[in-house]
Amino acid sequence: NMQIKAFSEKLQVSIDTIRFYEKQGLLQPIRLDNGYRHYDESCEAQLKMVIVLKKLGFSIKEIAQLTQLQAQEITEECNETTVALFNEKSQQLTNYITFYKNAVDTLQMITQLMDNQQYEKNQPKIEHAINQLFEQLKAGARDE
């Protein structure tokens, strides 16, 4: 069991962020008689899950929904809701991966086109490449 400062340092998450997650119902530390909060292994596991899900693009609201589902007994409906949410995020991540792979290829191509002061000559090609990425971004944004 740890107090908030040690918990914050161990997981490299600010105290303000931990308090925010508590207010959102994402963390339930043990309250001691003296008012101090104590964070145990279940708090640590929960915070790690919150951090990972946030990085994967889940909103606080979606994480709260998953946290509530986690606390309930497992039902078919609960399971289907979770699977649907994970499928949706999985598709979004796949779209992001495709976009970033294309972006890396485009940046490498632009770098080659700009090499040896060739920017002016290759400006139309560079603008076309940027426009393609922009169109892909727009298409991806509609999937969200």
TIRO-2110 file (N, C-alpha, C; in Angstrom, 1 decimal):
// TIRO-2110
0.8, -1.2, 0.0, N, 1, A
0.0, 0.0, 0.0, CA, 1, A
0.9, 1.3, 0.0, C, 1, A
0.5, 2.2, -0.8, N, 2, A
1.3, 3.4, -1.0, CA, 2, A
0.4, 4.6, -0.8, C, 2, A
1.0, 5.7, -0.4, N, 3, A
0.3, 7.0, -0.4, CA, 3, A
0.5, 7.6, -1.8, C, 3, A
-0.3, 8.7, -2.0, N, 4, A
-0.4, 9.3, -3.4, CA, 4, A
1.0, 9.7, -4.0, C, 4, A
1.9, 10.2, -3.1, N, 5, A
3.2, 10.7, -3.7, CA, 5, A
4.0, 9.5, -4.2, C, 5, A
4.1, 8.4, -3.4, N, 6, A
4.8, 7.2, -3.8, CA, 6, A
4.2, 6.6, -5.0, C, 6, A
2.9, 6.5, -5.0, N, 7, A
2.1, 6.0, -6.1, CA, 7, A
2.4, 6.8, -7.4, C, 7, A
2.3, 8.1, -7.3, N, 8, A
2.6, 9.0, -8.4, CA, 8, A
4.0, 8.8, -9.0, C, 8, A
5.0, 8.7, -8.1, N, 9, A
6.4, 8.5, -8.5, CA, 9, A
6.6, 7.1, -9.2, C, 9, A
6.0, 6.1, -8.6, N, 10, A
6.2, 4.7, -9.1, CA, 10, A
5.6, 4.6, -10.5, C, 10, A
4.5, 5.2, -10.8, N, 11, A
3.9, 5.0, -12.1, CA, 11, A
4.1, 6.2, -13.0, C, 11, A
4.9, 7.2, -12.5, N, 12, A
5.3, 8.4, -13.3, CA, 12, A
4.0, 9.1, -13.9, C, 12, A
3.0, 9.3, -13.0, N, 13, A
1.8, 10.0, -13.3, CA, 13, A
1.7, 11.1, -12.3, C, 13, A
1.3, 12.3, -12.7, N, 14, A
1.3, 13.4, -11.7, CA, 14, A
0.1, 13.2, -10.7, C, 14, A
0.3, 13.8, -9.6, N, 15, A
-0.7, 13.7, -8.5, CA, 15, A
-2.0, 14.3, -9.0, C, 15, A
-1.9, 15.4, -9.7, N, 16, A
-3.1, 16.0, -10.2, CA, 16, A
-3.9, 15.1, -11.1, C, 16, A
-3.2, 14.4, -12.0, N, 17, A
-3.8, 13.4, -12.9, CA, 17, A
-4.5, 12.3, -12.1, C, 17, A
-3.8, 11.8, -11.1, N, 18, A
-4.3, 10.7, -10.2, CA, 18, A
-5.6, 11.2, -9.6, C, 18, A
-5.6, 12.4, -9.0, N, 19, A
-6.8, 13.0, -8.4, CA, 19, A
-7.9, 13.2, -9.4, C, 19, A
-7.6, 13.6, -10.6, N, 20, A
-8.6, 13.8, -11.7, CA, 20, A
-9.3, 12.4, -12.0, C, 20, A
-8.4, 11.4, -12.1, N, 21, A
-9.0, 10.0, -12.4, CA, 21, A
-9.9, 9.5, -11.3, C, 21, A
-9.5, 9.9, -10.1, N, 22, A
-10.4, 9.5, -8.9, CA, 22, A
-11.7, 10.2, -9.0, C, 22, A
-11.7, 11.5, -9.3, N, 23, A
-13.0, 12.3, -9.4, CA, 23, A
-13.8, 11.7, -10.5, C, 23, A
-13.2, 11.1, -11.6, N, 24, A
-14.0, 10.6, -12.7, CA, 24, A
-14.4, 9.1, -12.4, C, 24, A
-14.0, 8.6, -11.2, N, 25, A
-14.4, 7.3, -10.8, CA, 25, A
-13.6, 6.2, -11.4, C, 25, A
-12.4, 6.5, -12.0, N, 26, A
-11.6, 5.5, -12.6, CA, 26, A
-10.6, 4.9, -11.6, C, 26, A
-10.4, 5.5, -10.5, N, 27, A
-9.6, 4.9, -9.4, CA, 27, A
-10.3, 5.0, -8.1, C, 27, A
-10.3, 3.9, -7.3, N, 28, A
-10.9, 3.9, -6.0, CA, 28, A
-9.9, 3.4, -4.9, C, 28, A
-9.0, 4.4, -4.5, N, 29, A
-8.1, 4.1, -3.4, CA, 29, A
-8.8, 3.8, -2.1, C, 29, A
-8.1, 3.1, -1.2, N, 30, A
-8.7, 2.8, 0.1, CA, 30, A
-8.5, 4.1, 1.0, C, 30, A
-9.6, 4.5, 1.6, N, 31, A
-9.6, 5.6, 2.5, CA, 31, A
-9.4, 5.1, 3.9, C, 31, A
-8.3, 5.7, 4.5, N, 32, A
-8.0, 5.3, 5.9, CA, 32, A
-8.8, 6.2, 6.9, C, 32, A
-8.8, 5.8, 8.1, N, 33, A
-9.5, 6.6, 9.2, CA, 33, A
-9.0, 8.0, 9.2, C, 33, A
-7.7, 8.2, 9.0, N, 34, A
-7.1, 9.6, 9.1, CA, 34, A
-7.4, 10.4, 7.8, C, 34, A
-8.1, 9.8, 6.8, N, 35, A
-8.4, 10.6, 5.6, CA, 35, A
-7.4, 10.4, 4.5, C, 35, A
-6.3, 9.8, 4.8, N, 36, A
-5.3, 9.5, 3.8, CA, 36, A
-5.8, 8.4, 2.8, C, 36, A
-5.4, 8.5, 1.6, N, 37, A
-5.7, 7.5, 0.6, CA, 37, A
-4.6, 6.5, 0.5, C, 37, A
-4.9, 5.3, 0.3, N, 38, A
-3.9, 4.3, 0.1, CA, 38, A
-4.1, 3.6, -1.2, C, 38, A
-3.1, 3.4, -2.0, N, 39, A
-3.2, 2.8, -3.3, CA, 39, A
-2.5, 1.4, -3.2, C, 39, A
-3.3, 0.4, -3.6, N, 40, A
-2.8, -1.0, -3.6, CA, 40, A
-2.6, -1.5, -5.0, C, 40, A
-2.4, -2.8, -5.1, N, 41, A
-2.1, -3.4, -6.4, CA, 41, A
-3.3, -3.2, -7.4, C, 41, A
-4.5, -3.3, -6.9, N, 42, A
-5.6, -3.1, -7.8, CA, 42, A
-5.7, -1.7, -8.3, C, 42, A
-5.3, -0.7, -7.5, N, 43, A
-5.2, 0.7, -8.0, CA, 43, A
-4.1, 0.8, -9.1, C, 43, A
-3.0, 0.1, -8.9, N, 44, A
-1.9, 0.2, -9.8, CA, 44, A
-2.4, -0.5, -11.1, C, 44, A
-3.0, -1.6, -11.1, N, 45, A
-3.5, -2.3, -12.3, CA, 45, A
-4.5, -1.4, -13.0, C, 45, A
-5.4, -0.8, -12.3, N, 46, A
-6.4, 0.1, -12.9, CA, 46, A
-5.8, 1.3, -13.5, C, 46, A
-4.8, 1.9, -12.9, N, 47, A
-4.2, 3.1, -13.5, CA, 47, A
-3.4, 2.8, -14.7, C, 47, A
-2.7, 1.6, -14.7, N, 48, A
-2.0, 1.2, -15.9, CA, 48, A
-3.0, 1.0, -17.1, C, 48, A
-4.2, 0.4, -16.8, N, 49, A
-5.2, 0.2, -17.8, CA, 49, A
-5.7, 1.5, -18.4, C, 49, A
-5.9, 2.5, -17.4, N, 50, A
-6.4, 3.8, -17.9, CA, 50, A
-5.4, 4.5, -18.8, C, 50, A
-4.1, 4.4, -18.4, N, 51, A
-3.0, 5.1, -19.2, CA, 51, A
-2.9, 4.4, -20.6, C, 51, A
-3.0, 3.1, -20.6, N, 52, A
-2.9, 2.4, -21.9, CA, 52, A
-4.1, 2.8, -22.8, C, 52, A
-5.3, 2.7, -22.2, N, 53, A
-6.5, 3.0, -23.0, CA, 53, A
-6.5, 4.4, -23.5, C, 53, A
-6.1, 5.4, -22.7, N, 54, A
-6.0, 6.8, -23.1, CA, 54, A
-5.1, 6.9, -24.3, C, 54, A
-3.9, 6.2, -24.2, N, 55, A
-3.0, 6.3, -25.3, CA, 55, A
-3.5, 5.7, -26.6, C, 55, A
-4.4, 4.7, -26.4, N, 56, A
-5.0, 4.1, -27.6, CA, 56, A
-6.2, 4.9, -28.1, C, 56, A
-6.5, 6.0, -27.5, N, 57, A
-7.5, 6.9, -28.0, CA, 57, A
-8.9, 6.8, -27.4, C, 57, A
-9.0, 6.0, -26.3, N, 58, A
-10.2, 5.9, -25.5, CA, 58, A
-10.5, 7.2, -24.8, C, 58, A
-11.7, 7.7, -24.8, N, 59, A
-12.0, 8.9, -24.0, CA, 59, A
-12.2, 8.6, -22.5, C, 59, A
-12.1, 9.6, -21.6, N, 60, A
-12.3, 9.3, -20.2, CA, 60, A
-13.7, 8.7, -20.0, C, 60, A
-14.7, 9.2, -20.8, N, 61, A
-16.1, 8.7, -20.7, CA, 61, A
-16.1, 7.2, -21.0, C, 61, A
-15.4, 6.8, -22.1, N, 62, A
-15.4, 5.4, -22.5, CA, 62, A
-14.6, 4.5, -21.5, C, 62, A
-13.6, 5.1, -20.9, N, 63, A
-12.8, 4.3, -19.9, CA, 63, A
-13.7, 4.1, -18.7, C, 63, A
-14.4, 5.2, -18.3, N, 64, A
-15.3, 5.1, -17.2, CA, 64, A
-16.4, 4.0, -17.4, C, 64, A
-16.9, 4.0, -18.7, N, 65, A
-17.9, 2.9, -19.0, CA, 65, A
-17.3, 1.5, -18.9, C, 65, A
-16.1, 1.4, -19.4, N, 66, A
-15.4, 0.1, -19.2, CA, 66, A
-15.1, -0.3, -17.8, C, 66, A
-14.8, 0.7, -17.0, N, 67, A
-14.5, 0.5, -15.5, CA, 67, A
-15.8, 0.0, -14.9, C, 67, A
-16.9, 0.7, -15.2, N, 68, A
-18.2, 0.2, -14.6, CA, 68, A
-18.6, -1.2, -15.1, C, 68, A
-18.3, -1.5, -16.4, N, 69, A
-18.6, -2.8, -16.9, CA, 69, A
-17.8, -3.9, -16.1, C, 69, A
-16.5, -3.5, -15.9, N, 70, A
-15.6, -4.4, -15.2, CA, 70, A
-16.1, -4.7, -13.8, C, 70, A
-16.7, -3.7, -13.1, N, 71, A
-17.2, -3.9, -11.7, CA, 71, A
-18.5, -4.8, -11.6, C, 71, A
-19.2, -4.9, -12.8, N, 72, A
-20.4, -5.6, -12.8, CA, 72, A
-20.1, -7.1, -13.0, C, 72, A
-21.1, -7.9, -12.7, N, 73, A
-21.0, -9.3, -13.0, CA, 73, A
-21.0, -9.5, -14.5, C, 73, A
-20.3, -10.5, -15.0, N, 74, A
-20.2, -10.6, -16.5, CA, 74, A
-21.5, -11.1, -17.1, C, 74, A
-22.0, -10.3, -18.0, N, 75, A
-23.2, -10.7, -18.7, CA, 75, A
-22.9, -10.7, -20.2, C, 75, A
-23.8, -11.3, -21.0, N, 76, A
-23.6, -11.4, -22.4, CA, 76, A
-23.6, -9.9, -23.0, C, 76, A
-24.6, -9.1, -22.5, N, 77, A
-24.7, -7.7, -22.9, CA, 77, A
-23.5, -6.9, -22.6, C, 77, A
-23.0, -7.1, -21.4, N, 78, A
-21.8, -6.4, -21.0, CA, 78, A
-20.6, -6.8, -21.9, C, 78, A
-20.5, -8.0, -22.1, N, 79, A
-19.4, -8.6, -23.0, CA, 79, A
-19.5, -8.0, -24.4, C, 79, A
-20.7, -8.0, -25.0, N, 80, A
-21.0, -7.5, -26.3, CA, 80, A
-20.6, -6.0, -26.4, C, 80, A
-21.0, -5.2, -25.4, N, 81, A
-20.7, -3.8, -25.4, CA, 81, A
-19.2, -3.6, -25.4, C, 81, A
-18.5, -4.3, -24.6, N, 82, A
-17.0, -4.2, -24.5, CA, 82, A
-16.3, -4.6, -25.8, C, 82, A
-16.8, -5.7, -26.4, N, 83, A
-16.2, -6.2, -27.7, CA, 83, A
-16.5, -5.1, -28.8, C, 83, A
-17.7, -4.6, -28.8, N, 84, A
-18.0, -3.6, -29.8, CA, 84, A
-17.1, -2.3, -29.7, C, 84, A
-16.9, -1.9, -28.5, N, 85, A
-16.0, -0.7, -28.2, CA, 85, A
-14.6, -1.0, -28.6, C, 85, A
-14.1, -2.2, -28.3, N, 86, A
-12.7, -2.6, -28.7, CA, 86, A
-12.6, -2.8, -30.2, C, 86, A
-13.6, -3.3, -30.8, N, 87, A
-13.5, -3.4, -32.3, CA, 87, A
-13.5, -2.1, -33.0, C, 87, A
-14.2, -1.1, -32.5, N, 88, A
-14.3, 0.2, -33.0, CA, 88, A
-12.9, 0.9, -32.9, C, 88, A
-12.3, 0.8, -31.7, N, 89, A
-11.0, 1.4, -31.4, CA, 89, A
-9.9, 0.7, -32.2, C, 89, A
-10.0, -0.6, -32.4, N, 90, A
-9.1, -1.4, -33.2, CA, 90, A
-9.1, -0.9, -34.6, C, 90, A
-10.2, -0.6, -35.2, N, 91, A
-10.4, -0.1, -36.5, CA, 91, A
-9.7, 1.3, -36.6, C, 91, A
-10.0, 2.1, -35.6, N, 92, A
-9.4, 3.5, -35.6, CA, 92, A
-7.9, 3.4, -35.6, C, 92, A
-7.3, 2.5, -34.8, N, 93, A
-5.9, 2.3, -34.7, CA, 93, A
-5.3, 1.8, -36.0, C, 93, A
-6.0, 0.9, -36.7, N, 94, A
-5.6, 0.4, -38.0, CA, 94, A
-5.5, 1.6, -39.0, C, 94, A
-6.5, 2.4, -38.9, N, 95, A
-6.5, 3.6, -39.8, CA, 95, A
-5.4, 4.5, -39.5, C, 95, A
-5.1, 4.8, -38.2, N, 96, A
-3.9, 5.6, -37.8, CA, 96, A
-2.6, 5.0, -38.3, C, 96, A
-2.5, 3.7, -38.1, N, 97, A
-1.2, 3.0, -38.5, CA, 97, A
-1.0, 3.2, -40.0, C, 97, A
-2.1, 3.0, -40.8, N, 98, A
-2.0, 3.1, -42.3, CA, 98, A
-1.6, 4.6, -42.6, C, 98, A
-2.2, 5.5, -41.9, N, 99, A
-1.9, 6.9, -42.2, CA, 99, A
-0.4, 7.2, -41.9, C, 99, A
0.0, 6.8, -40.7, N, 100, A
1.4, 7.1, -40.3, CA, 100, A
2.4, 6.4, -41.1, C, 100, A
2.1, 5.2, -41.6, N, 101, A
3.0, 4.5, -42.6, CA, 101, A
3.1, 5.3, -43.8, C, 101, A
2.0, 5.8, -44.4, N, 102, A
2.0, 6.6, -45.6, CA, 102, A
2.7, 7.9, -45.3, C, 102, A
2.5, 8.5, -44.1, N, 103, A
3.2, 9.8, -43.8, CA, 103, A
4.7, 9.6, -43.8, C, 103, A
5.2, 8.5, -43.2, N, 104, A
6.6, 8.3, -43.2, CA, 104, A
7.2, 8.1, -44.6, C, 104, A
6.5, 7.4, -45.4, N, 105, A
6.9, 7.2, -46.8, CA, 105, A
6.9, 8.6, -47.5, C, 105, A
5.9, 9.3, -47.3, N, 106, A
5.7, 10.7, -47.9, CA, 106, A
6.9, 11.6, -47.5, C, 106, A
7.1, 11.6, -46.2, N, 107, A
8.2, 12.5, -45.7, CA, 107, A
9.6, 12.1, -46.3, C, 107, A
9.8, 10.8, -46.4, N, 108, A
11.1, 10.3, -47.0, CA, 108, A
11.2, 10.7, -48.4, C, 108, A
10.0, 10.6, -49.2, N, 109, A
10.0, 11.0, -50.6, CA, 109, A
10.3, 12.5, -50.7, C, 109, A
9.6, 13.3, -49.8, N, 110, A
9.7, 14.8, -49.9, CA, 110, A
11.2, 15.1, -49.6, C, 110, A
11.8, 14.5, -48.6, N, 111, A
13.2, 14.7, -48.2, CA, 111, A
14.1, 14.5, -49.5, C, 111, A
13.8, 13.4, -50.2, N, 112, A
14.6, 13.1, -51.4, CA, 112, A
14.4, 14.2, -52.5, C, 112, A
13.1, 14.6, -52.6, N, 113, A
12.8, 15.6, -53.6, CA, 113, A
13.4, 17.0, -53.3, C, 113, A
13.6, 17.2, -52.0, N, 114, A
14.2, 18.5, -51.6, CA, 114, A
15.7, 18.5, -51.6, C, 114, A
16.3, 17.4, -51.6, N, 115, A
17.7, 17.2, -51.5, CA, 115, A
18.4, 18.0, -52.6, C, 115, A
19.6, 18.5, -52.4, N, 116, A
20.4, 19.2, -53.3, CA, 116, A
19.6, 20.4, -54.0, C, 116, A
18.9, 21.1, -53.1, N, 117, A
18.2, 22.3, -53.6, CA, 117, A
17.2, 22.1, -54.7, C, 117, A
16.6, 20.9, -54.7, N, 118, A
15.7, 20.6, -55.8, CA, 118, A
14.2, 21.0, -55.4, C, 118, A
14.0, 21.7, -54.3, N, 119, A
12.6, 22.0, -53.8, CA, 119, A
11.8, 22.6, -54.9, C, 119, A
12.3, 23.7, -55.5, N, 120, A
11.5, 24.5, -56.4, CA, 120, A
11.0, 23.6, -57.6, C, 120, A
12.0, 22.8, -58.1, N, 121, A
11.7, 22.0, -59.3, CA, 121, A
10.6, 21.0, -58.9, C, 121, A
10.7, 20.4, -57.7, N, 122, A
9.8, 19.3, -57.2, CA, 122, A
8.6, 19.8, -56.4, C, 122, A
8.4, 21.1, -56.3, N, 123, A
7.3, 21.7, -55.5, CA, 123, A
6.0, 21.1, -55.8, C, 123, A
5.6, 20.9, -57.1, N, 124, A
4.3, 20.4, -57.5, CA, 124, A
4.1, 18.9, -56.9, C, 124, A
5.2, 18.1, -57.0, N, 125, A
5.1, 16.7, -56.5, CA, 125, A
5.0, 16.7, -55.0, C, 125, A
5.7, 17.6, -54.3, N, 126, A
5.6, 17.7, -52.9, CA, 126, A
4.2, 18.1, -52.4, C, 126, A
3.6, 19.2, -53.1, N, 127, A
2.3, 19.6, -52.8, CA, 127, A
1.3, 18.5, -53.0, C, 127, A
1.5, 17.7, -54.1, N, 128, A
0.6, 16.6, -54.4, CA, 128, A
0.6, 15.6, -53.3, C, 128, A
1.8, 15.3, -52.8, N, 129, A
2.0, 14.3, -51.8, CA, 129, A
1.4, 14.7, -50.5, C, 129, A
1.5, 16.0, -50.1, N, 130, A
0.9, 16.6, -48.9, CA, 130, A
-0.6, 16.5, -49.1, C, 130, A
-1.1, 16.8, -50.2, N, 131, A
-2.6, 16.8, -50.5, CA, 131, A
-3.1, 15.4, -50.3, C, 131, A
-2.4, 14.4, -50.8, N, 132, A
-2.8, 13.0, -50.6, CA, 132, A
-3.0, 12.6, -49.2, C, 132, A
-2.0, 13.0, -48.4, N, 133, A
-2.0, 12.8, -46.9, CA, 133, A
-3.2, 13.5, -46.3, C, 133, A
-3.5, 14.7, -46.7, N, 134, A
-4.6, 15.5, -46.2, CA, 134, A
-5.9, 14.8, -46.5, C, 134, A
-6.1, 14.3, -47.7, N, 135, A
-7.3, 13.6, -48.1, CA, 135, A
-7.5, 12.3, -47.3, C, 135, A
-6.4, 11.6, -47.1, N, 136, A
-6.4, 10.4, -46.3, CA, 136, A
-6.8, 10.7, -44.8, C, 136, A
-6.3, 11.8, -44.3, N, 137, A
-6.6, 12.3, -42.9, CA, 137, A
-8.1, 12.6, -42.9, C, 137, A
-8.7, 13.3, -43.8, N, 138, A
-10.1, 13.6, -43.9, CA, 138, A
-10.9, 12.4, -43.9, C, 138, A
-10.6, 11.4, -44.7, N, 139, A
-11.3, 10.2, -44.9, CA, 139, A
-11.2, 9.4, -43.5, C, 139, A
-10.1, 9.4, -42.9, N, 140, A
-9.9, 8.7, -41.6, CA, 140, A
-10.7, 9.3, -40.5, C, 140, A
-10.8, 10.7, -40.6, N, 141, A
-11.6, 11.4, -39.5, CA, 141, A
-13.1, 11.0, -39.6, C, 141, A
-13.5, 10.7, -40.7, N, 142, A
-15.0, 10.3, -40.8, CA, 142, A
-15.2, 9.0, -40.2, C, 142, A
-14.2, 8.2, -40.1, N, 143, A
-14.4, 6.8, -39.4, CA, 143, A
-14.5, 6.9, -37.9, C, 143, A
-14.1, 8.0, -37.4, N, 144, A
-14.1, 8.1, -35.9, CA, 144, A
-15.5, 8.3, -35.3, C, 144, A
END
